[in-house]
Amino acid sequence: MFAMYTSFWRRKMVRTQIYLTERQLDELAAIARQRSTRQSEVIPEAVDRFIE
């Protein structure tokens, strides 16, 4: 997990806002808890998977 954490924060990030449904937010929180990480780390990973 440490390698994922450091590689995540080494990328240049631009702050943005998104709107999520309550269901999406709940699922995002559950995924982050399951991985013992932050929601802010899960979101860019999900976006990367979507655009690949």
C-alpha positions as CSV (number, residue, x, y, z in Angstrom):
1,M,0.0,0.0,0.0
2,F,2.8,2.4,0.7
3,A,4.0,2.3,-2.9
4,M,0.5,3.1,-4.1
5,Y,0.3,5.9,-1.6
6,T,3.6,7.5,-2.6
7,S,3.0,7.1,-6.4
8,F,-0.5,8.7,-6.0
9,W,0.9,11.8,-4.3
10,R,3.8,12.2,-6.7
11,R,1.5,12.9,-9.6
12,K,0.7,16.6,-10.2
13,M,-2.9,17.1,-9.1
14,V,-5.4,19.8,-9.9
15,R,-8.1,20.4,-7.4
16,T,-11.7,20.0,-8.7
17,Q,-15.2,19.4,-7.5
18,I,-17.6,16.7,-8.4
19,Y,-21.2,15.9,-7.7
20,L,-22.1,12.4,-6.5
21,T,-25.3,10.8,-5.6
22,E,-25.6,9.5,-2.0
23,R,-25.3,6.0,-3.3
24,Q,-22.1,6.8,-5.1
25,L,-20.7,8.5,-2.1
26,D,-21.6,5.6,0.1
27,E,-20.0,3.1,-2.3
28,L,-16.9,5.3,-2.6
29,A,-16.5,5.5,1.2
30,A,-16.9,1.7,1.4
31,I,-14.2,1.1,-1.2
32,A,-11.8,3.5,0.6
33,R,-12.4,1.8,3.9
34,Q,-11.9,-1.6,2.4
35,R,-8.6,-0.5,1.0
36,S,-7.6,1.5,4.1
37,T,-7.1,4.6,2.0
38,R,-8.7,8.0,1.3
39,Q,-11.6,8.6,-1.0
40,S,-9.4,11.2,-2.7
41,E,-7.1,8.4,-3.7
42,V,-9.8,6.2,-5.0
43,I,-11.4,8.8,-7.3
44,P,-8.4,9.4,-9.6
45,E,-7.8,5.7,-9.9
46,A,-11.5,5.2,-11.0
47,V,-11.2,8.1,-13.5
48,D,-8.0,6.5,-14.9
49,R,-9.7,3.2,-15.3
50,F,-12.7,4.9,-17.1
51,I,-10.6,6.8,-19.6
52,E,-8.2,3.9,-20.5
